[in-house]
Amino acid sequence: MERSLRESLDISQGSFSIFLTRPLTVVLLAVGVLIAVSPLLRLRKPAALNEDPET
């Protein structure tokens, strides 16, 4: 996997934009980011549940 990444970056002369040229890669990168960020979103959710709606 690392070898493929290095080869891709060599072909694109170091530009990461090569990974955003096709819609499928954009979708896969977005899903990866959402998976990576989802634990952070879960930490914020319980705090909102602790609010007292009567005050």
N, CA and C atoms as an extended XYZ file, in Angstrom:
165
Properties=species:S:1:pos:R:3:atomname:S:1:resname:S:1:resid:I:1 pbc="F F F"
N         0.828       -1.187        0.000 N   MET     1
C         0.000        0.000        0.000 CA  MET     1
C         0.877        1.256        0.000 C   MET     1
N         1.898        1.267        0.824 N   GLU     2
C         2.799        2.429        0.852 CA  GLU     2
C         3.523        2.582       -0.482 C   GLU     2
N         3.867        1.469       -1.084 N   ARG     3
C         4.559        1.520       -2.373 CA  ARG     3
C         3.653        2.161       -3.424 C   ARG     3
N         2.381        1.795       -3.421 N   SER     4
C         1.433        2.376       -4.367 CA  SER     4
C         1.255        3.875       -4.119 C   SER     4
N         1.213        4.263       -2.872 N   LEU     5
C         1.100        5.680       -2.542 CA  LEU     5
C         2.313        6.448       -3.056 C   LEU     5
N         3.484        5.901       -2.823 N   ARG     6
C         4.708        6.567       -3.298 CA  ARG     6
C         4.756        6.642       -4.816 C   ARG     6
N         4.348        5.570       -5.488 N   GLU     7
C         4.327        5.576       -6.950 CA  GLU     7
C         3.346        6.620       -7.476 C   GLU     7
N         2.184        6.707       -6.858 N   SER     8
C         1.190        7.695       -7.281 CA  SER     8
C         1.707        9.110       -7.090 C   SER     8
N         2.361        9.342       -5.970 N   LEU     9
C         2.913       10.678       -5.727 CA  LEU     9
C         4.071       10.987       -6.667 C   LEU     9
N         4.845        9.974       -7.028 N   ASP    10
C         5.912       10.188       -8.006 CA  ASP    10
C         5.337       10.562       -9.365 C   ASP    10
N         4.280        9.872       -9.776 N   ILE    11
C         3.650       10.149      -11.067 CA  ILE    11
C         3.089       11.563      -11.096 C   ILE    11
N         2.476       11.990       -9.989 N   SER    12
C         1.853       13.316       -9.934 CA  SER    12
C         2.829       14.407       -9.512 C   SER    12
N         4.084       14.073       -9.391 N   GLN    13
C         5.136       15.005       -8.975 CA  GLN    13
C         4.862       15.589       -7.589 C   GLN    13
N         4.380       14.724       -6.690 N   GLY    14
C         4.175       15.103       -5.302 CA  GLY    14
C         2.849       15.761       -4.987 C   GLY    14
N         1.964       15.866       -5.957 N   SER    15
C         0.677       16.527       -5.741 CA  SER    15
C        -0.362       15.513       -5.264 C   SER    15
N        -1.017       15.832       -4.152 N   PHE    16
C        -2.054       14.949       -3.625 CA  PHE    16
C        -3.360       15.081       -4.407 C   PHE    16
N        -3.445       16.040       -5.319 N   SER    17
C        -4.670       16.229       -6.087 CA  SER    17
C        -4.976       15.039       -6.993 C   SER    17
N        -3.998       14.182       -7.226 N   ILE    18
C        -4.227       12.989       -8.040 CA  ILE    18
C        -5.275       12.082       -7.396 C   ILE    18
N        -5.437       12.183       -6.072 N   PHE    19
C        -6.401       11.338       -5.373 CA  PHE    19
C        -7.817       11.920       -5.430 C   PHE    19
N        -7.966       13.109       -5.975 N   LEU    20
C        -9.277       13.752       -6.055 CA  LEU    20
C        -9.787       13.879       -7.479 C   LEU    20
N        -9.208       13.140       -8.402 N   THR    21
C        -9.579       13.282       -9.807 CA  THR    21
C       -10.783       12.436      -10.188 C   THR    21
N       -11.108       11.430       -9.423 N   ARG    22
C       -12.246       10.568       -9.745 CA  ARG    22
C       -13.263       10.624       -8.609 C   ARG    22
N       -14.543       10.573       -8.963 N   PRO    23
C       -15.590       10.668       -7.932 CA  PRO    23
C       -15.502        9.560       -6.878 C   PRO    23
N       -15.143        8.362       -7.275 N   LEU    24
C       -15.072        7.263       -6.314 CA  LEU    24
C       -14.016        7.536       -5.251 C   LEU    24
N       -12.884        8.072       -5.648 N   THR    25
C       -11.839        8.344       -4.663 CA  THR    25
C       -12.256        9.454       -3.705 C   THR    25
N       -12.989       10.436       -4.211 N   VAL    26
C       -13.474       11.511       -3.346 CA  VAL    26
C       -14.444       10.946       -2.313 C   VAL    26
N       -15.333       10.058       -2.753 N   VAL    27
C       -16.297        9.445       -1.841 CA  VAL    27
C       -15.575        8.606       -0.788 C   VAL    27
N       -14.614        7.811       -1.202 N   LEU    28
C       -13.882        6.969       -0.260 CA  LEU    28
C       -13.087        7.808        0.737 C   LEU    28
N       -12.475        8.883        0.292 N   LEU    29
C       -11.757        9.765        1.206 CA  LEU    29
C       -12.715       10.442        2.183 C   LEU    29
N       -13.883       10.847        1.705 N   ALA    30
C       -14.871       11.478        2.585 CA  ALA    30
C       -15.364       10.494        3.640 C   ALA    30
N       -15.600        9.246        3.240 N   VAL    31
C       -16.030        8.227        4.202 CA  VAL    31
C       -14.939        7.993        5.237 C   VAL    31
N       -13.701        7.950        4.801 N   GLY    32
C       -12.582        7.775        5.728 CA  GLY    32
C       -12.483        8.912        6.724 C   GLY    32
N       -12.683       10.131        6.263 N   VAL    33
C       -12.638       11.286        7.160 CA  VAL    33
C       -13.794       11.224        8.157 C   VAL    33
N       -14.985       10.861        7.685 N   LEU    34
C       -16.133       10.753        8.585 CA  LEU    34
C       -15.921        9.679        9.645 C   LEU    34
N       -15.327        8.577        9.257 N   ILE    35
C       -15.044        7.509       10.222 CA  ILE    35
C       -14.023        7.995       11.247 C   ILE    35
N       -13.031        8.729       10.789 N   ALA    36
C       -11.996        9.218       11.697 CA  ALA    36
C       -12.531       10.285       12.650 C   ALA    36
N       -13.496       11.078       12.215 N   VAL    37
C       -14.018       12.187       13.005 CA  VAL    37
C       -15.196       11.758       13.883 C   VAL    37
N       -15.843       10.668       13.562 N   SER    38
C       -17.048       10.257       14.289 CA  SER    38
C       -16.839       10.086       15.801 C   SER    38
N       -15.709        9.577       16.275 N   PRO    39
C       -15.541        9.517       17.733 CA  PRO    39
C       -15.540       10.904       18.380 C   PRO    39
N       -15.038       11.899       17.694 N   LEU    40
C       -15.046       13.257       18.239 CA  LEU    40
C       -16.470       13.793       18.333 C   LEU    40
N       -17.300       13.451       17.377 N   LEU    41
C       -18.687       13.901       17.402 CA  LEU    41
C       -19.467       13.217       18.511 C   LEU    41
N       -19.140       11.991       18.807 N   ARG    42
C       -19.815       11.258       19.872 CA  ARG    42
C       -19.485       11.831       21.243 C   ARG    42
N       -18.305       12.402       21.405 N   LEU    43
C       -17.928       13.000       22.681 CA  LEU    43
C       -18.771       14.235       22.977 C   LEU    43
N       -19.186       14.945       21.960 N   ARG    44
C       -19.952       16.168       22.152 CA  ARG    44
C       -21.427       15.879       22.395 C   ARG    44
N       -21.931       14.774       21.902 N   LYS    45
C       -23.350       14.475       21.986 CA  LYS    45
C       -23.854       14.323       23.424 C   LYS    45
N       -23.205       13.580       24.316 N   PRO    46
C       -23.715       13.452       25.687 CA  PRO    46
C       -23.807       14.789       26.416 C   PRO    46
N       -22.950       15.713       26.138 N   ALA    47
C       -22.996       17.008       26.803 CA  ALA    47
C       -24.311       17.726       26.481 C   ALA    47
N       -24.791       17.586       25.269 N   ALA    48
C       -26.054       18.208       24.884 CA  ALA    48
C       -27.224       17.542       25.577 C   ALA    48
N       -27.118       16.279       25.890 N   LEU    49
C       -28.196       15.560       26.553 CA  LEU    49
C       -28.310       15.938       28.020 C   LEU    49
N       -27.248       16.467       28.623 N   ASN    50
C       -27.247       16.837       30.037 CA  ASN    50
C       -27.956       18.154       30.321 C   ASN    50
N       -28.293       18.918       29.273 N   GLU    51
C       -28.936       20.211       29.470 CA  GLU    51
C       -30.353       20.008       30.012 C   GLU    51
N       -30.734       20.848       30.931 N   ASP    52
C       -32.074       20.782       31.527 CA  ASP    52
C       -33.014       21.645       30.678 C   ASP    52
N       -34.019       21.044       30.020 N   PRO    53
C       -34.900       21.813       29.144 CA  PRO    53
C       -35.830       22.757       29.904 C   PRO    53
N       -36.016       22.575       31.213 N   GLU    54
C       -36.932       23.404       31.982 CA  GLU    54
C       -36.331       24.738       32.382 C   GLU    54
N       -35.033       24.898       32.303 N   THR    55
C       -34.411       26.157       32.727 CA  THR    55
C       -34.163       27.065       31.581 C   THR    55
